[in-house]
Amino acid sequence: MPQRIIDLSISIDADVPSDPPMARPKVAYLHHGQTFDRLLPFFPGLTPDRLPDGAAWAIEKVELTTHNGTHLDAPWHFHPTMNHALVPGGERAATIDEIPLEWCFKPGVKLDFRHLPDGAVATAADVEAELARIGHILQPLDIVLVNTAAGGRFGTDGYLDAGCGMGREATLWLTSRGVRVVGTDAWSWDAPFAATAKRFAETGDAALIWEGHKAGREIGYCHLEKLHNLELLPAIGFTVACFPVKIRGASAGWTRAVAILDA
């Protein structure tokens, strides 16, 4: 059957404000005329004029964290232990190279939360209401993607503070039903730091900080951050593929996430 693939990933781009300034990627582009010195040691006696158009190769030198670009966070990113709700005393949190690949290729469900204001914290009731609206009964290992207002502001200076976040209650509502991979088009699964910092200053409650992430201490799960093009997806009827780069012992892996739809 013919299929259509929608790219859900952003590019690694040093010029786009997709991360705080101190965390942005750095990319040095070396073009074909700049790399002859790298080719010569393999072929002593070679001169540039003997190559077609005098061109060697193009390469890039990249400085990244595992959380630049579209990526899949492992439970190790959230907390050193996980599954306290499932195993007495919990267990060591899984790193990205330990995530079952079966989690990363499953039916997708899109929750449209674009109507929630920037900085809002989505609740379990919000999730239930949206599932009822789209007429979907959540299945174990469904990949749940959250379309927020941040998606439309990607590439602008307001991106980091845009969109709603998913709170502890909403996250545990999903994971307690067998969901193990979720995602958002916002910078973080949680509400933007600016909004959380305001709530923390008002209440002094540190449990508000990274509450959605920290829900992974109770039930281990993964989430995709900085997704793109979620507004192009239907609510259901597609498959998500989001295999992370396998980095030993890492808290996340860069991911070319895509949605696969029957054409």
N, C-alpha and C positions, 0 to 999 in steps of 0.2 A: 504494500500500500504506500502511495507517495506520502512523504513526510515533509514538514516544514520545521526548520530549526531557528529559534530566536536566541540570539546571544544575550545572556543576562549579566555579562561581565563588563567592567570598566577596564581601560588600558592603564598600564603602568606609565605614568606621565608626570615628570617633575614639574611641569608648568601649570598643572591643574590643582586647585586647592582642595584636594580630597582627603587631606590629613592636616593636623596641626603643623605649623611651620617646622618645629624641631623634629618631626617624624616623617616629613615628606621624602619620597625616594629621590635618588640622584642618578641620572643617566648621562654617561659620556658617550657620544656617538663618534666612532672612528670610521671614516669613509675609505673607499677603495684606494685612494691615493695616499693614505696615511699609514698603511699597515705593511708596506713592503718589508720593513725591517723584521716583522714577525714571520714572514714567509721565507726570507733568505736563509736562515739556519737549516731549514729542511732541504734546500736545494743550492748548495754552494756553487758560486759562479754565475748564478742567475742575475740578470739585469732587468730593470723595469721595462726597457724597450722590447724585450722578448715576450712579454705578456700581451694578450689582446687588449688594445687601448691602454696599455701600461697599468692596468687595474689589478690590484691585489684583491683583498676581501674586505667586506664591511663587518665590523663587530661592534658590540656595545659593552661598556663596563658599567655595572649597575650596583648601587648600594641600596639595600632594602632591609626593612624588617619583614617578618613573616606576616605582618598585618597590613602591609601596603597592598593597594589594589583589591580586587575581589578575592576573598580568602575564606577558608573554612576554619573556624576556631574549634580547637579540641577542648575537652573538659579540663585538661592541664592548665589552660590559660586562665580559667576561672578560679581554680582552687587546687591545692595539692591532693585533695581526696575527693571522692565522689560516691554516689549511691548510698548515702547514709540512710535514706528512706527504704532501701531494699536489702542492705547487708548490715548486720550489727557492727557498729564501729566504722562502717564505710570501707573503702578500698582505695588504693592509689589511683589517682585520676589518669585516664588514658591520654597519651600523646597522639599527635596527628598520624604518625606511622602505624598506630595501633587501631585506628578506626575501621570497623568492618566496611568493606567496599559495598556490601549489600545495602548499607544505609544511604549510599550516595547515588543510587539509580532507582528511583521510585516514583509513583504517581505524585503529582504536585497539586497543591491547593493554594489558591491566592485569596488572602483576606485584604479587602480594600479599606484601609484606614486613613485615606487621604483627607477625610473630613475632620479627623482629630487634630486639634491645634498643635503647633510646635511645642515640644516639651511635655505634652500629655503622657500619662502612663496608662497604657491599655490594660484592661482588667479581664478576668475570666468571663464576666458578663458580656464584654465587648466581643470576645471571641465567639461565645455561644450565639450571640445575636447575629453576627456575620455569617456563621455557618448555617444558621436557620434561614437567613436571607437567600443564600446561594443554594440551599437545599442539599447540603452535603453532610453525611454522617462520617465523622473522622474515623480513619482506619489506622491500625498500628503501622508505623514506618511511613505513613504519608509524609511528604516533605511540604511543610507549611511556609509559604512566602508571604511577607507582610509588605504591602504597597503603601508607603507613607507619603506625606507631602514633600519629603526630602528628595524623592526621585526626580521631581521636576525642577529642583534647584541644584542638581549636581553640576559642578563646574563653576559655581559662583561662590563668592566669599561667605554667603549665608548658609552653605551646605552643612557645615558642622553643627549648627544649632537648629537645623530644620527637622521636622517630622516628629512623630510620637515614638515612644519607646515601649517595650514590652516588659511589664512588671513581673515580680516574683510569682504572684498569684496566677497570672495568665500563662507564664512559662510552665509552672507546675501543672496547670490544667492540661496543657498539651502533652507534656512528657509523661504524666500519669496515665495517659491513654495510649501510650506506646509510640508517640512521635519522638524521633531521635535526631532529626535534622530539620532546622528551621532557617529562615533567612529574612533579611531586610534590605531595602534600598537606601537606608540611612547609614550614617557613619558607624553607628553602634546599635546593637540589639536593645540596649537600654535607652532611656530618654537622654537627650543631649546633656553633656556635663554642666552647661550653664544653668539649665533648668533644675538639675539635681542639686547643684551647689546652692541655689536659692532655697530649695526645700530643706536642705541640711542646715543652712544658716538659720532658718526660721524655727526648726524643730530640735536640732542637735542630734537627730536620730541617724546614726551611721549605717543602720540597716537599709536606708534608702539608697546608699551608694552602690551602684552596680547590682541592684537587686535581681534583675533578670539573669545576668551572668551567674551570680552566686547561687541561683536556684539549681545550677549544675552540681552543687555540693550534695544536694538531696537526691537527684536523679541525673546521671550523666547524659549529656546531649551535646550536639554540635550546632553552631549557627554560622550561616553565611552572612557576611557584612559587605556593604557597598555593592549590592546588586544593581542592575540597570534594566531598563525597558520592561519593568513589571506591568506598566499600564497597557502593554500590548497583549498581555496574557488574558485568556478567559479565567473564570473562577476555578474551573475544574476541566478535566479532559486533556491533560498534557502530562508528560513525563519530565522529570528533572534529572539531569546528569551533572554531578558536581564533584568529580574525583579530585582530591587535593594532591599537590606535589608532596612526595614522600620524603620528609626531612626527619631524620632520626631524633627522637626525643623532643620534638618541637611542639610549641603551643598552637601552631596554626600552619596552614599550607596554602600557597597561592592556588587559585582554582579558576579554570575556564568553565564557568557554570553556563549551561544552556537548557532551554526548554524545547522538548520535541513534541510536535503536534501533528496529528494526521491532517494532511492537506485537504 
